[in-house]
């Protein structure tokens, strides 16, 4: 019975696809199991949510109409003249079985498989997924009967769980999640602002840590509490404040190291930011590159960062 439900639902789905998307839709493959159905068809565009809803609704309205499934045995030529569609991959003899479903001959196909007697026997139809599987070919997976009910129940249970987590009702859960996402984005912007301020403050404090190495101001250090994105801004500010210097900064987040090397314009003939950056990056399991005055990179061995930064002195 489950296979019969899914088989009849496949015929209705095929007809609904042609009704909504156009008669250019042709079947490219089909699988009917006891717990699901799968239908592959020709179509060049992504199917919108609105069209998916139309297709699903159309199939369910035919099911609710509960019309009898009519079968007729005739010769193949007569069947084709009467508009019966042949299913993909099926081989037909001179005599064929024609199945007609729905009011006004909604679906008319050649088929020798098992089917329901009344469309109402399908019970319920739910599309569970839709997507492209090849150029110009898309696939719909769906369920019918009690399996479709179970799918709906699982979806409802998930929604109830989200509603409980957000302290809202099922009807308000989507709106509540949207509010939380909006709040999260606002907080992320605030955090980014605070991090930039922190980076700016640290830049002021780091100026005093610069040391003289062979007549060149060198600042090579780990910057705490900032993201890799902020390092470049800090390096630019430090170069401005120091006037003439080589600056190498690192930020560590978990097992990820972010690196920036900056060289003021007056020193780029002698020191290349890209070479300095690569010297440090290779010691922390990474790489990097950039211009003579500014380079960026990273690595995955934060345990080596202190010794790598200390080794910059050897280059100067």
GUMARRO-381369 format. One record per residue: x, y, z of N, C-alpha, C, O in turn; residue number from 1. Coordinates in steps of 0.1 Angstrom, whole numbers, plus 5000, padded with zeros to 4 digits. Layout:
! GUMARRO-381369
     nu     nv     nw    cau    cav    caw     cu     cv     cw     ou     ov     ow    nr
      X      Y      Z      X      Y      Z      X      Y      Z      X      Y      Z   NUM
...
This chain:
! GUMARRO-381369
     nu     nv     nw    cau    cav    caw     cu     cv     cw     ou     ov     ow    nr
   5008   4988   5000   5000   5000   5000   5009   5013   5000   5005   5022   4993     1
   5020   5013   5008   5028   5024   5008   5035   5027   4994   5036   5039   4990     2
   5039   5016   4988   5044   5018   4974   5034   5023   4965   5036   5032   4956     3
   5021   5018   4966   5010   5022   4957   5008   5037   4960   5005   5045   4950     4
   5008   5042   4972   5005   5056   4975   5016   5065   4968   5013   5074   4962     5
   5029   5061   4970   5040   5068   4965   5040   5068   4949   5043   5078   4943     6
   5036   5057   4944   5035   5056   4929   5025   5065   4923   5027   5072   4914     7
   5013   5065   4929   5002   5074   4924   5006   5088   4927   5003   5097   4919     8
   5012   5091   4938   5016   5105   4941   5027   5109   4931   5027   5121   4928     9
   5035   5100   4926   5045   5104   4916   5038   5109   4903   5042   5118   4897    10
   5027   5102   4899   5020   5106   4887   5014   5120   4889   5015   5128   4880    11
   5008   5122   4901   5002   5135   4904   5013   5146   4904   5011   5157   4899    12
   5025   5143   4910   5036   5152   4910   5040   5156   4896   5043   5168   4893    13
   5042   5146   4887   5046   5149   4874   5036   5158   4867   5040   5168   4860    14
   5023   5156   4868   5013   5165   4862   5013   5179   4868   5012   5188   4861    15
   5015   5180   4881   5016   5193   4888   5028   5201   4883   5027   5213   4881    16
   5039   5194   4882   5051   5201   4877   5049   5207   4863   5053   5218   4860    17
   5043   5199   4854   5040   5204   4841   5030   5216   4841   5031   5225   4833    18
   5020   5215   4850   5010   5225   4852   5016   5238   4857   5012   5249   4852    19
   5026   5237   4866   5031   5249   4872   5044   5255   4865   5045   5267   4862    20
   5052   5246   4860   5065   5250   4854   5064   5250   4839   5073   5256   4832    21
   5054   5243   4833   5053   5243   4819   5055   5229   4813   5061   5220   4819    22
   5050   5227   4801   5050   5214   4795   5064   5210   4789   5066   5199   4784    23
   5074   5219   4791   5088   5215   4788   5093   5205   4798   5104   5199   4796    24
   5087   5204   4810   5091   5194   4820   5089   5180   4815   5078   5176   4811    25
   5099   5172   4815   5098   5158   4811   5106   5150   4821   5115   5154   4827    26
   5101   5138   4824   5106   5129   4834   5120   5124   4829   5122   5120   4818    27
   5130   5124   4838   5143   5119   4836   5147   5107   4844   5157   5101   4842    28
   5139   5104   4854   5142   5093   4863   5132   5093   4874   5125   5103   4877    29
   5130   5081   4880   5120   5080   4891   5124   5068   4900   5128   5058   4895    30
   5121   5070   4913   5123   5059   4922   5111   5059   4932   5108   5069   4938    31
   5105   5048   4933   5094   5046   4943   5097   5036   4953   5098   5024   4950    32
   5098   5040   4966   5101   5031   4977   5088   5031   4986   5079   5039   4984    33
   5089   5023   4996   5078   5023   5006   5077   5035   5014   5066   5040   5018    34
   5089   5041   5017   5089   5053   5026   5091   5066   5019   5090   5077   5025    35
   5094   5066   5006   5096   5079   4999   5094   5077   4984   5094   5066   4979    36
   5094   5088   4977   5095   5088   4962   5105   5098   4958   5108   5108   4965    37
   5111   5096   4946   5121   5105   4940   5117   5107   4926   5115   5097   4919    38
   5118   5119   4921   5114   5122   4907   5124   5132   4901   5126   5143   4906    39
   5131   5128   4890   5140   5136   4883   5134   5141   4871   5127   5134   4864    40
   5136   5154   4867   5129   5160   4856   5137   5171   4850   5146   5177   4856    41
   5134   5174   4837   5141   5185   4830   5136   5198   4834   5124   5201   4834    42
   5145   5207   4838   5141   5221   4841   5154   5229   4843   5163   5224   4850    43
   5155   5241   4837   5168   5248   4837   5170   5258   4848   5181   5262   4850    44
   5159   5260   4856   5160   5271   4866   5158   5265   4880   5151   5255   4882    45
   5163   5272   4890   5160   5269   4904   5145   5271   4906   5139   5281   4902    46
   5138   5262   4913   5124   5263   4915   5121   5272   4928   5127   5268   4938    47
   5113   5282   4926   5111   5291   4938   5103   5284   4949   5096   5274   4946    48
   5104   5289   4961   5096   5284   4972   5081   5285   4969   5073   5276   4972    49
   5077   5296   4962   5063   5298   4959   5058   5287   4949   5047   5282   4950    50
   5066   5284   4939   5063   5273   4930   5062   5259   4936   5054   5251   4933    51
   5072   5257   4945   5072   5244   4953   5059   5243   4960   5052   5232   4960    52
   5054   5254   4967   5042   5254   4974   5030   5252   4965   5021   5244   4969    53
   5030   5258   4953   5019   5256   4944   5018   5241   4939   5008   5235   4939    54
   5030   5235   4936   5030   5221   4932   5025   5212   4943   5017   5203   4940    55
   5030   5214   4955   5026   5206   4966   5011   5207   4969   5004   5198   4971    56
   5007   5220   4969   4992   5223   4971   4984   5216   4961   4973   5211   4964    57
   4988   5217   4948   4980   5211   4937   4978   5196   4939   4968   5191   4937    58
   4989   5189   4942   4989   5175   4945   4979   5172   4956   4971   5162   4955    59
   4980   5179   4967   4971   5176   4979   4957   5179   4976   4948   5173   4981    60
   4954   5189   4967   4940   5192   4963   4934   5180   4955   4923   5177   4957    61
   4943   5175   4947   4938   5163   4939   4935   5151   4948   4926   5144   4946    62
   4944   5150   4958   4942   5139   4968   4929   5141   4975   4921   5132   4977    63
   4927   5153   4980   4914   5156   4987   4902   5155   4979   4891   5152   4984    64
   4903   5157   4965   4892   5155   4956   4887   5140   4956   4876   5137   4953    65
   4896   5131   4960   4893   5117   4962   4886   5110   4950   4877   5102   4951    66
   4890   5114   4938   4884   5108   4926   4890   5094   4924   4901   5091   4929    67
   4882   5086   4917   4887   5073   4914   4898   5073   4904   4898   5081   4894    68
   4907   5064   4905   4918   5062   4896   4913   5052   4885   4910   5041   4887    69
   4912   5058   4873   4906   5050   4862   4918   5043   4854   4928   5048   4851    70
   4915   5030   4851   4925   5023   4843   4918   5018   4830   4906   5015   4830    71
   4926   5018   4819   4920   5014   4806   4932   5007   4799   4943   5011   4799    72
   4928   4996   4793   4938   4988   4785   4935   4990   4770   4924   4988   4765    73
   4945   4995   4763   4943   4998   4749   4956   4996   4741   4966   4993   4747    74
   4956   4999   4728   4968   4998   4721   4976   5011   4722   4971   5021   4725    75
   4989   5010   4720   4999   5020   4723   4996   5033   4715   4997   5044   4720    76
   4992   5031   4702   4990   5043   4693   4977   5050   4698   4977   5063   4698    77
   4967   5043   4701   4955   5050   4706   4957   5058   4719   4953   5069   4721    78
   4965   5051   4728   4968   5058   4741   4976   5071   4738   4973   5081   4745    79
   4986   5071   4729   4994   5083   4727   4985   5094   4720   4987   5105   4723    80
   4976   5090   4711   4967   5099   4705   4958   5106   4715   4955   5118   4713    81
   4955   5099   4725   4946   5104   4736   4954   5112   4746   4948   5117   4756    82
   4967   5114   4744   4975   5122   4753   4981   5116   4764   4987   5122   4773    83
   4982   5102   4765   4988   5095   4776   5003   5097   4775   5009   5096   4764    84
   5010   5099   4786   5024   5101   4787   5031   5088   4790   5026   5081   4799    85
   5042   5086   4784   5050   5074   4787   5061   5078   4797   5067   5088   4797    86
   5063   5069   4807   5072   5071   4817   5086   5068   4813   5089   5059   4805    87
   5096   5075   4818   5110   5074   4815   5115   5060   4818   5112   5054   4829    88
   5122   5054   4808   5128   5041   4810   5119   5029   4809   5123   5018   4810    89
   5106   5031   4807   5096   5020   4806   5096   5015   4792   5097   5023   4782    90
   5094   5002   4790   5093   4996   4777   5078   4991   4776   5073   4985   4785    91
   5072   4994   4765   5058   4991   4763   5056   4982   4751   5063   4982   4741    92
   5046   4973   4753   5042   4964   4742   5031   4971   4733   5029   4983   4734    93
   5025   4963   4725   5015   4968   4716   5002   4972   4724   4995   4981   4721    94
   5000   4964   4735   4989   4967   4744   4994   4974   4757   5003   4968   4763    95
   4988   4985   4761   4993   4992   4773   4981   4995   4782   4969   4994   4779    96
   4985   4998   4795   4976   5002   4805   4977   5017   4807   4988   5022   4810    97
   4966   5024   4807   4965   5038   4808   4959   5042   4821   4948   5037   4824    98
   4966   5050   4830   4960   5054   4842   4956   5069   4841   4964   5077   4837    99
   4944   5072   4845   4939   5085   4845   4935   5089   4859   4928   5082   4866   100
   4941   5101   4864   4939   5105   4878   4934   5120   4878   4939   5128   4871   101
   4925   5122   4887   4920   5136   4889   4910   5141   4880   4908   5135   4869   102
   4903   5151   4884   4892   5157   4877   4898   5163   4864   4909   5168   4864   103
   4890   5162   4853   4894   5167   4840   4907   5161   4835   4915   5168   4829   104
   4909   5148   4838   4920   5141   4833   4933   5148   4837   4942   5150   4828   105
   4935   5151   4849   4947   5159   4854   4960   5152   4850   4969   5158   4846   106
   4960   5138   4852   4972   5130   4849   4967   5118   4841   4959   5111   4845   107
   4973   5117   4829   4971   5105   4821   4984   5099   4816   4992   5106   4809   108
   4988   5088   4821   5001   5082   4819   5000   5067   4816   4990   5060   4821   109
   5009   5062   4808   5010   5047   4806   5018   5042   4818   5028   5047   4822   110
   5012   5031   4824   5019   5025   4836   5013   5012   4839   5001   5010   4839   111
   5022   5003   4842   5018   4989   4846   5020   4986   4860   5018   4975   4865   112
   5023   4997   4868   5026   4994   4882   5014   4995   4891   5003   4996   4887   113
   5017   4993   4904   5006   4992   4914   5002   5007   4918   5011   5015   4920   114
   4989   5009   4920   4984   5022   4923   4972   5021   4933   4966   5010   4935   115
   4968   5033   4939   4957   5033   4948   4944   5033   4939   4945   5035   4927   116
   4933   5029   4946   4920   5029   4938   4914   5043   4938   4908   5047   4928   117
   4915   5050   4949   4910   5064   4950   4921   5073   4954   4930   5069   4962   118
   4922   5085   4949   4933   5094   4952   4933   5097   4967   4944   5100   4972   119
   4922   5097   4974   4922   5100   4988   4930   5090   4996   4934   5092   5007   120
   4932   5078   4990   4940   5067   4997   4955   5072   4999   4961   5066   5007   121
   4959   5081   4991   4973   5086   4993   4974   5093   5006   4985   5093   5012   122
   4964   5100   5011   4963   5106   5024   4969   5120   5024   4962   5130   5026   123
   4982   5121   5023   4989   5134   5024   5002   5133   5016   5008   5123   5014   124
   5006   5145   5010   5018   5146   5002   5026   5157   5007   5022   5168   5008   125
   5039   5154   5009   5049   5165   5013   5061   5164   5005   5067   5153   5004   126
   5066   5175   4999   5079   5176   4992   5089   5178   5003   5088   5188   5011   127
   5099   5170   5004   5109   5171   5015   5122   5177   5010   5130   5183   5018   128
   5125   5177   4997   5137   5183   4992   5136   5186   4977   5128   5179   4970   129
   5143   5196   4972   5143   5199   4958   5157   5205   4954   5162   5213   4962   130
   5163   5200   4943   5176   5206   4940   5181   5201   4926   5175   5191   4921   131
   5191   5207   4921   5197   5203   4909   5206   5191   4910   5214   5190   4920   132
   5206   5181   4901   5215   5170   4901   5224   5169   4889   5234   5162   4889   133
   5221   5177   4879   5229   5178   4867   5225   5190   4859   5215   5196   4862   134
   5232   5193   4848   5228   5205   4840   5214   5203   4834   5212   5193   4827   135
   5205   5211   4838   5191   5210   4832   5183   5199   4838   5172   5197   4833   136
   5187   5193   4849   5180   5182   4855   5178   5185   4870   5188   5188   4877   137
   5166   5185   4875   5164   5187   4890   5157   5175   4896   5152   5166   4889   138
   5158   5174   4909   5152   5162   4916   5143   5167   4928   5147   5176   4935   139
   5132   5161   4928   5123   5163   4940   5122   5150   4947   5120   5139   4942   140
   5123   5150   4961   5120   5139   4969   5108   5142   4978   5106   5154   4982   141
   5099   5133   4980   5087   5135   4987   5082   5123   4994   5088   5112   4993   142
   5072   5125   5003   5066   5114   5011   5051   5115   5009   5045   5126   5006   143
   5045   5104   5012   5030   5104   5012   5025   5096   5024   5032   5089   5031   144
   5012   5097   5026   5005   5089   5037   5011   5092   5051   5014   5104   5054   145
   5012   5082   5059   5017   5084   5073   5031   5088   5073   5035   5095   5083   146
   5039   5085   5064   5053   5090   5063   5054   5105   5062   5062   5111   5068   147
   5044   5110   5054   5044   5125   5053   5039   5131   5066   5044   5142   5069   148
   5030   5124   5072   5025   5129   5086   5037   5130   5095   5039   5139   5103   149
   5045   5119   5096   5056   5118   5105   5067   5129   5101   5072   5135   5111   150
   5068   5132   5089   5077   5143   5085   5072   5156   5090   5080   5164   5095   151
   5059   5158   5089   5053   5171   5094   5055   5172   5109   5058   5182   5115   152
   5053   5160   5116   5054   5160   5130   5068   5163   5135   5070   5170   5145   153
   5078   5157   5128   5092   5160   5132   5095   5175   5130   5102   5181   5138   154
   5090   5181   5119   5092   5195   5116   5085   5203   5127   5091   5213   5132   155
   5073   5199   5131   5066   5207   5142   5073   5205   5155   5074   5215   5163   156
   5079   5193   5158   5086   5191   5170   5099   5200   5171   5102   5206   5181   157
   5105   5201   5159   5117   5210   5159   5113   5224   5161   5120   5232   5168   158
   5102   5229   5155   5097   5242   5157   5094   5245   5172   5097   5255   5177   159
   5087   5235   5178   5084   5236   5192   5096   5237   5201   5096   5245   5211   160
   5107   5230   5198   5119   5230   5205   5126   5244   5204   5131   5250   5214   161
   5125   5250   5192   5131   5263   5189   5122   5273   5197   5128   5282   5203   162
   5109   5272   5197   5100   5281   5204   5103   5280   5219   5103   5291   5226   163
   5106   5268   5224   5109   5267   5239   5122   5273   5242   5123   5280   5252   164
   5132   5272   5233   5145   5277   5236   5145   5293   5235   5152   5299   5243   165
   5136   5298   5227   5135   5313   5226   5124   5319   5234   5121   5331   5233   166
   5117   5310   5242   5107   5315   5251   5096   5322   5243   5091   5333   5246   167
   5091   5315   5233   5080   5320   5224   5071   5309   5221   5073   5297   5225   168
   5061   5312   5213   5051   5301   5208   5056   5297   5194   5065   5303   5188   169
   5050   5286   5190   5054   5281   5176   5051   5292   5166   5059   5293   5157   170
   5040   5299   5167   5036   5309   5158   5045   5321   5158   5047   5327   5147   171
   5052   5323   5169   5060   5335   5170   5075   5331   5169   5084   5340   5170   172
   5078   5318   5168   5092   5314   5168   5101   5320   5157   5112   5325   5160   173
   5096   5321   5145   5103   5326   5134   5107   5341   5136   5118   5346   5134   174
   5096   5349   5141   5098   5363   5144   5109   5365   5155   5117   5374   5155   175
   5108   5356   5165   5117   5357   5177   5131   5354   5172   5141   5361   5176   176
   5133   5344   5164   5147   5340   5159   5152   5352   5151   5164   5355   5151   177
   5143   5358   5142   5148   5370   5134   5152   5381   5143   5162   5388   5140   178
   5145   5383   5154   5149   5394   5164   5163   5390   5170   5171   5399   5172   179
   5165   5378   5174   5177   5374   5180   5189   5375   5170   5200   5380   5174   180
   5187   5372   5158   5197   5374   5148   5201   5389   5146   5212   5392   5145   181
   5190   5397   5146   5192   5411   5145   5200   5417   5157   5209   5425   5155   182
   5197   5412   5169   5204   5416   5181   5218   5411   5180   5228   5418   5184   183
   5220   5399   5176   5234   5393   5175   5243   5402   5165   5254   5405   5168   184
   5237   5406   5154   5244   5414   5144   5248   5428   5151   5259   5433   5148   185
   5238   5433   5158   5241   5446   5165   5252   5445   5175   5261   5453   5176   186
   5252   5434   5183   5263   5431   5193   5276   5429   5186   5286   5433   5191   187
   5276   5422   5175   5288   5420   5167   5294   5433   5163   5307   5434   5163   188
   5286   5442   5159   5291   5455   5155   5297   5463   5166   5307   5469   5165   189
   5290   5462   5178   5295   5468   5190   5309   5462   5194   5318   5469   5197   190
   5310   5449   5193   5322   5442   5197   5333   5446   5187   5345   5449   5192   191
   5330   5447   5174   5340   5452   5165   5345   5466   5168   5357   5469   5166   192
   5336   5475   5172   5339   5488   5176   5348   5488   5188   5358   5495   5188   193
   5345   5480   5198   5353   5479   5210   5367   5474   5207   5377   5478   5212   194
   5367   5464   5198   5380   5458   5194   5389   5468   5187   5401   5468   5190   195
   5383   5476   5179   5391   5487   5172   5396   5497   5182   5408   5502   5181   196
   5388   5500   5192   5392   5510   5202   5403   5504   5211   5413   5510   5214   197
   5402   5491   5214   5412   5484   5221   5425   5483   5213   5436   5485   5219   198
   5424   5480   5200   5435   5480   5192   5442   5493   5191   5455   5494   5192   199
   5434   5504   5191   5440   5518   5190   5448   5521   5203   5459   5526   5203   200
   5441   5517   5215   5448   5519   5228   5461   5511   5229   5471   5516   5234   201
   5460   5499   5224   5472   5490   5225   5483   5496   5217   5495   5495   5220   202
   5479   5502   5205   5489   5508   5196   5497   5519   5203   5509   5520   5202   203
   5490   5527   5211   5496   5538   5219   5506   5532   5229   5517   5537   5231   204
   5502   5521   5236   5510   5515   5246   5522   5508   5241   5533   5507   5247   205
   5521   5502   5229   5532   5494   5223   5543   5503   5218   5554   5498   5216   206
   5541   5516   5216   5552   5525   5211   5564   5524   5220   5575   5524   5215   207
   5561   5523   5233   5572   5523   5243   5580   5510   5243   5591   5510   5248   208
   5574   5500   5237   5581   5487   5236   5591   5486   5225   5599   5476   5224   209
   5591   5495   5216   5601   5495   5205   5615   5496   5210   5618   5503   5219   210
   5624   5488   5204   5638   5488   5208   5647   5492   5196   5644   5489   5185   211
   5659   5497   5199   5668   5500   5189   5677   5488   5186   5684   5483   5195   212
   5677   5484   5173   5686   5473   5169   5694   5478   5157   5689   5480   5146   213
   5707   5480   5159   5716   5485   5149   5711   5498   5143   5711   5500   5131   214
   5706   5507   5151   5701   5520   5147   5687   5520   5141   5683   5530   5136   215
   5680   5509   5141   5667   5508   5136   5657   5505   5147   5659   5496   5155   216
   5646   5512   5148   5636   5509   5158   5628   5497   5153   5623   5496   5142   217
   5628   5487   5162   5621   5474   5160   5611   5472   5170   5613   5472   5182   218
   5598   5468   5166   5588   5464   5175   5583   5451   5170   5577   5450   5159   219
   5585   5440   5177   5581   5427   5173   5574   5420   5185   5581   5416   5194   220
   5561   5419   5185   5554   5414   5196   5540   5408   5193   5535   5410   5182   221
   5534   5401   5203   5521   5396   5202   5511   5407   5208   5514   5412   5218   222
   5500   5409   5200   5490   5419   5205   5479   5411   5210   5473   5403   5203   223
   5475   5413   5223   5465   5405   5229   5451   5411   5227   5449   5423   5226   224
   5441   5402   5226   5427   5406   5226   5422   5413   5213   5412   5419   5213   225
   5429   5411   5202   5425   5417   5189   5424   5406   5179   5430   5396   5180   226
   5416   5409   5168   5415   5400   5157   5426   5402   5147   5433   5413   5147   227
   5428   5393   5138   5438   5394   5128   5435   5406   5119   5444   5412   5114   228
   5422   5409   5117   5418   5421   5109   5423   5434   5114   5426   5443   5107   229
   5424   5435   5128   5429   5447   5134   5444   5449   5134   5448   5461   5135   230
   5451   5439   5131   5466   5440   5132   5471   5450   5122   5480   5458   5125   231
   5466   5450   5110   5471   5460   5100   5469   5474   5104   5478   5482   5102   232
   5457   5477   5109   5454   5491   5114   5464   5495   5125   5470   5506   5125   233
   5467   5485   5134   5476   5488   5145   5490   5490   5140   5497   5500   5144   234
   5494   5482   5130   5507   5483   5124   5509   5497   5117   5519   5503   5118   235
   5499   5501   5110   5499   5514   5103   5501   5526   5113   5508   5535   5111   236
   5493   5525   5124   5494   5535   5134   5508   5536   5141   5513   5546   5144   237
   5513   5524   5144   5526   5523   5150   5537   5529   5141   5546   5535   5145   238
   5536   5526   5128   5546   5531   5118   5545   5546   5118   5556   5553   5118   239
   5533   5552   5119   5531   5566   5119   5538   5572   5132   5544   5583   5131   240
   5535   5566   5143   5540   5571   5156   5555   5570   5157   5561   5579   5163   241
   5560   5559   5152   5574   5556   5154   5583   5564   5143   5595   5566   5145   242
   5576   5568   5132   5583   5576   5122   5592   5568   5113   5590   5568   5101   243
   5601   5560   5119   5611   5552   5111   5612   5539   5119   5619   5539   5129   244
   5607   5528   5113   5607   5515   5121   5603   5503   5113   5598   5504   5102   245
   5606   5492   5119   5602   5479   5114   5592   5473   5125   5596   5472   5136   246
   5580   5470   5121   5570   5466   5130   5565   5452   5126   5561   5450   5114   247
   5565   5442   5135   5560   5429   5133   5551   5425   5144   5555   5425   5156   248
   5538   5423   5141   5528   5420   5151   5521   5407   5148   5520   5402   5137   249
   5517   5400   5159   5510   5387   5158   5498   5387   5167   5498   5394   5178   250
   5487   5380   5163   5475   5378   5171   5472   5363   5171   5473   5357   5160   251
   5469   5358   5183   5466   5344   5184   5452   5341   5188   5447   5347   5197   252
   5445   5332   5180   5432   5328   5183   5431   5313   5181   5431   5308   5170   253
   5430   5306   5193   5430   5291   5193   5443   5286   5187   5454   5290   5192   254
   5443   5278   5176   5455   5273   5170   5458   5281   5157   5466   5277   5149   255
   5453   5293   5156   5455   5301   5144   5464   5314   5148   5461   5321   5158   256
   5474   5316   5140   5482   5328   5142   5480   5338   5130   5482   5333   5119   257
   5477   5350   5133   5477   5361   5123   5489   5369   5124   5493   5373   5135   258
   5495   5373   5113   5508   5380   5113   5507   5393   5104   5501   5392   5093   259
   5513   5403   5108   5515   5415   5100   5529   5421   5101   5534   5422   5113   260
   5535   5424   5090   5548   5431   5091   5548   5444   5083   5542   5444   5072   261
   5553   5455   5090   5553   5468   5083   5566   5474   5084   5573   5473   5094   262
   5570   5481   5073   5583   5488   5072   5580   5502   5067   5574   5504   5057   263
   5585   5512   5074   5583   5526   5070   5591   5528   5057   5601   5522   5054   264
   5586   5537   5049   5591   5540   5035   5606   5542   5035   5613   5538   5025   265
   5611   5549   5045   5625   5552   5044   5635   5540   5046   5647   5541   5043   266
   5629   5529   5050   5637   5517   5053   5635   5505   5043   5641   5495   5043   267
   5625   5507   5033   5622   5496   5024   5633   5492   5015   5633   5481   5009   268
   5643   5501   5012   5654   5497   5004   5662   5487   5011   5669   5479   5004   269
   5662   5487   5024   5671   5478   5031   5663   5466   5037   5668   5455   5038   270
   5651   5468   5041   5642   5458   5047   5629   5456   5040   5622   5466   5037   271
   5626   5444   5036   5614   5441   5029   5603   5434   5038   5606   5424   5045   272
   5592   5440   5039   5581   5435   5048   5578   5421   5045   5576   5412   5054   273
   5577   5418   5032   5574   5404   5027   5584   5394   5032   5580   5383   5036   274
   5597   5397   5031   5607   5388   5035   5607   5386   5050   5608   5374   5055   275
   5605   5397   5058   5604   5396   5072   5592   5387   5076   5593   5379   5085   276
   5581   5390   5070   5568   5382   5073   5570   5367   5070   5566   5359   5079   277
   5576   5364   5059   5578   5350   5056   5588   5343   5065   5586   5332   5069   278
   5598   5351   5070   5607   5345   5080   5600   5341   5093   5603   5331   5098   279
   5591   5349   5097   5583   5346   5109   5573   5335   5106   5571   5326   5114   280
   5565   5336   5095   5554   5327   5092   5559   5313   5091   5552   5304   5095   281
   5571   5311   5084   5575   5297   5083   5578   5290   5096   5578   5278   5097   282
   5581   5298   5106   5584   5292   5119   5572   5289   5127   5572   5281   5137   283
   5560   5294   5122   5548   5290   5129   5539   5282   5120   5527   5282   5121   284
   5545   5275   5110   5538   5266   5101   5529   5273   5091   5518   5267   5088   285
   5533   5284   5087   5525   5292   5077   5532   5298   5066   5544   5295   5063   286
   5526   5308   5060   5532   5316   5050   5525   5330   5048   5515   5332   5055   287
   5531   5338   5040   5525   5351   5038   5532   5359   5027   5541   5354   5021   288
   5528   5371   5025   5534   5379   5015   5527   5393   5014   5518   5396   5021   289
   5533   5401   5006   5528   5415   5004   5538   5424   4998   5547   5420   4991   290
   5536   5437   5000   5545   5447   4995   5557   5449   5003   5559   5443   5014   291
   5566   5458   4999   5578   5461   5006   5575   5467   5019   5583   5466   5029   292
   5564   5475   5020   5562   5483   5032   5551   5476   5041   5549   5480   5053   293
   5544   5466   5036   5533   5459   5044   5531   5445   5038   5529   5443   5026   294
   5531   5436   5047   5528   5422   5044   5519   5415   5054   5520   5419   5066   295
   5512   5405   5050   5503   5398   5059   5504   5383   5057   5508   5378   5046   296
   5501   5375   5068   5502   5361   5066   5497   5354   5079   5490   5361   5087   297
   5500   5342   5081   5495   5335   5093   5501   5321   5094   5509   5317   5085   298
   5497   5314   5104   5502   5300   5106   5494   5293   5116   5483   5298   5120   299
   5498   5281   5119   5490   5272   5127   5497   5266   5139   5493   5256   5145   300
   5508   5272   5143   5517   5267   5154   5519   5279   5164   5530   5284   5164   301
   5509   5283   5172   5511   5294   5181   5521   5292   5191   5526   5301   5197   302
   5525   5279   5194   5535   5276   5204   5548   5282   5201   5557   5283   5209   303
   5550   5284   5188   5564   5289   5183   5564   5304   5181   5574   5309   5176   304
   5553   5311   5184   5553   5325   5180   5563   5334   5187   5569   5343   5181   305
   5565   5332   5200   5574   5340   5208   5589   5339   5202   5595   5349   5200   306
   5593   5327   5199   5607   5325   5194   5608   5331   5180   5618   5336   5176   307
   5597   5329   5172   5597   5334   5158   5598   5349   5158   5605   5355   5150   308
   5590   5356   5167   5591   5371   5168   5605   5375   5172   5610   5385   5168   309
   5610   5368   5182   5624   5372   5187   5634   5371   5176   5644   5378   5177   310
   5632   5362   5167   5643   5360   5157   5643   5371   5146   5652   5372   5138   311
   5633   5380   5147   5634   5392   5137   5646   5400   5140   5651   5406   5130   312
   5651   5400   5152   5663   5408   5155   5675   5404   5146   5683   5412   5142   313
   5675   5391   5144   5686   5385   5136   5686   5391   5121   5697   5393   5115   314
   5674   5394   5116   5673   5400   5103   5678   5415   5103   5683   5420   5093   315
   5676   5421   5114   5679   5436   5115   5694   5437   5118   5699   5448   5119   316
